[in-house]
Amino acid sequence: MRRPDILKAMAARVTDLRAEFEAQLRAVSRLEQYLQKNHTGADESWGALDDALRRSLGEMRVNNASIRELLQELTSDARAEPRARA
């Protein structure tokens, strides 16, 4: 693979990685909101809080898997560049 192609692929993966981290931050923010609402007594329903927490944590696990996958792809791309010169 040519260097410009590798750099282009890496740039696309970095953009994807940024989107995944932003999604993760949104999930963490929602989780904080749910917990704050429950702590202040604004939401007395344990079932609703439990459902919200499970959804948020599930979303965060998916985001983490996507982030790990993208980091692995970036690592592979970075290692491919020196071999292309050899």
Wavefront OBJ file of the C-alpha trace (Angstrom):
o trace
v 0.000 0.000 0.000
v 1.342 3.432 -0.858
v 2.073 5.930 1.889
v -0.682 8.399 0.827
v -3.183 5.536 0.865
v -2.060 4.466 4.326
v -2.321 8.025 5.627
v -5.768 8.413 4.097
v -6.921 5.161 5.746
v -5.465 6.261 9.072
v -7.174 9.660 8.844
v -10.520 7.976 8.235
v -9.995 5.692 11.224
v -9.047 8.639 13.455
v -12.268 10.386 12.409
v -14.209 7.203 13.247
v -12.364 6.945 16.551
v -13.317 10.512 17.445
v -16.976 9.728 16.730
v -16.809 6.639 18.950
v -15.253 8.604 21.816
v -17.898 11.318 21.430
v -20.617 8.644 21.578
v -18.978 7.251 24.699
v -18.947 10.695 26.322
v -22.649 11.129 25.552
v -23.389 7.749 27.157
v -21.378 8.693 30.255
v -23.216 12.013 30.452
v -26.602 10.263 30.295
v -25.471 7.847 32.984
v -24.442 10.760 35.210
v -27.827 12.411 34.643
v -29.729 9.249 35.564
v -27.701 8.818 38.724
v -28.027 12.484 39.686
v -31.811 12.381 39.181
v -32.062 9.323 41.389
v -29.754 10.788 44.027
v -31.818 13.974 44.314
v -35.077 12.035 44.449
v -36.343 13.494 41.168
v -36.949 9.966 39.851
v -38.358 7.584 42.446
v -38.814 4.684 40.027
v -36.061 2.106 40.613
v -37.220 0.109 37.570
v -36.830 3.100 35.244
v -33.389 3.854 36.676
v -32.356 0.200 36.371
v -33.476 0.124 32.726
v -31.682 3.396 31.955
v -28.483 2.193 33.612
v -28.551 -1.116 31.752
v -29.098 0.678 28.420
v -26.296 3.161 29.073
v -23.844 0.525 30.249
v -24.699 -1.699 27.277
v -24.125 1.202 24.909
v -20.808 1.948 26.613
v -19.677 -1.680 26.200
v -20.487 -1.535 22.478
v -18.649 1.788 22.156
v -15.624 0.348 23.957
v -15.540 -2.630 21.598
v -15.690 -0.291 18.602
v -12.933 1.877 20.059
v -10.701 -1.157 20.649
v -11.333 -2.339 17.082
v -10.476 1.062 15.609
v -7.323 1.319 17.708
v -6.275 -2.122 16.475
v -6.865 -1.035 12.859
v -4.850 2.155 13.419
v -2.020 0.114 14.895
v -2.065 -2.199 11.890
v -2.072 0.761 9.500
v 0.843 2.370 11.332
v 2.867 -0.839 11.170
v 2.078 -1.347 7.488
v 3.792 1.877 6.418
v 7.427 0.861 7.151
v 6.925 -2.507 5.441
v 5.671 -0.729 2.334
v 9.089 0.923 1.984
v 11.084 -2.266 2.428
l 1 2 3 4 5 6 7 8 9 10 11 12 13 14 15 16 17 18 19 20 21 22 23 24 25 26 27 28 29 30 31 32 33 34 35 36 37 38 39 40 41 42 43 44 45 46 47 48 49 50 51 52 53 54 55 56 57 58 59 60 61 62 63 64 65 66 67 68 69 70 71 72 73 74 75 76 77 78 79 80 81 82 83 84 85 86
